[in-house]
Amino acid sequence: MFNILNFDKQRADTIGIIASSLCLVHCVATPFLFIAKACAATCCSNTPSWWRSIDYFFLVVSYVAIYYATKNSTKTWVKIALWVTWIVLLFTIFNESVTIITLPETFIYYPALGIVLLHLYNRKYCTCKEDKCSVA
């Protein structure tokens, strides 16, 4: 099958680590940026749409990275954990927009950090050595 992004075995995890780490930085920076903005002008207390769109950009990038990382992973539990953690991240970001349930603002750090750690683990211990993977 034609691979449009030309991911190799290590690149998917590396991109996942970078994207999830940048997502964490984005999440950590958000409160500080809006505290500074609130001090400058009280009219704009809501998050701008361009800033919220960064959340969805990171979701798309992490989806692609997880897709390719799980294709090349040798451990089934890592594949499942990556997808479950991504779904939790998706729900958390979507929940911030529509508030299905009340979650602490810091909750988003857990799935984002989980994805980083799972990609690091997958890269070190679960990467196939050949072109085709055999699931362990």
Buried (B, 14 or more C-beta within 10 A) or exposed (E): EEEEEEBEBEBBBBBBBBBBBBBBEBBEEBEEEBEEBEEEEEEEEEBEEEBBEBBEEBBEBBBBBBBBBBBBBBBEEBBEBBBEBBEBBBBBBBBBEEEEEEEEEEBBBBBBBBBBBBBBBBBEEBBBEEEEBEEE
